[in-house]
Amino acid sequence: QVVGFGCSWSTGTDQYSAPVLPGGAGYFPQSTPIGGGSWHPAAGYPGEAYLSDSGDQVSVLVDNAWFSVRTPAGDTAALPALTAEVVATVRAAG
């Protein structure tokens, strides 16, 4: 059984999401970004990070957990800071 948690919110028509799968890092290699495409190694994120082709989704592997953070296409500049905050919050609560 796999258990995960996350949150999502919207501002008008823009959707943000941040699901987390504790112990789920091993599932990442079989994944593809939402909407298709590929993952590419990315710097500027906590842990081991992979950015989607579209640049609006990042997968971060930290402490054997899989974090997947997504912003609207028009707000990709917020992705590194949002991801760092999500990871820090989850690690502090864990």
N, C-alpha and C positions, 0 to 999 in steps of 0.2 A: 504494500500500500504506500502510495506517495501522498504526502500532505504538503501543501504550499499555502501561501497567503499573499495578499497584495492589496493595492488600492488603485483606484482610478478616479479622475475628476475631469470636469470639463469647464471651460470658460467660453460661453457662447457655443460656437461650432468646433472649438479646439478641444481635443481629447489628449489627456496625459495618462500614463499608466506605469505602475511599478510593481509587478509581481515578483515574488521571491520563492525559490524552491530550496529549502534547507536540505543539504545532502544531495542536491541535484546536479552538481557540477558534471558528473559523469554522463548525464543525458545531453549536455550541450553539443557534443560533436555531431549528433544526428539531427540537429535542428537547422532550420532556415528562418530568416527574418520574416515577420508578418508582411505579407504582400509578395514574398519570394525574394530571390536574389541570393547573395552570399555574404558571409562574415569576413571581415578583414581585421588583423591585429591593430589595436589603437593605443596610443599613448595619452596620458593626461587623465586617466581614470584610475580608481583604486583597483588593486588586484590585477588579474589577467583579463584584459578587456578586448572585445571584438565589436566593431562598428558595422552596421548594415550598409549595403550599397547606397541606399537612399540617404543615409546619414541621420535619420530620425530615430534610430533604435540602437541601443548598446546592450550587449550581454557582458556581465562582469562575473568572474569566478573568484570567490573569496571564501576561505575557510570551508571548502567543499560545498558551498552554497552557490546557486545560480540566480543572479539578479538580472532582470530584463527590464530596462527602463526605456520608455518611448515618449517622445514629444511630437507635437504637430510639426509638419514639414517647415512651417514658417518660424519655428522657435528652436531650431537645432543648436543655437548658441547657448541655450540654457541647459543642454544635456549634460555636460561635464559637472556642473555645480549641483544639479538636481540628483545625479547619480551618486556623487560623493555624499550628499546629505542622506539619501536613502540608505546607503551602505552603513554610514556612521550611526544612524538611528537604529537600524536592525541589530548591528553589533553591540550597541550600548544596551539594548533591551535583552539580548541573548545571554 
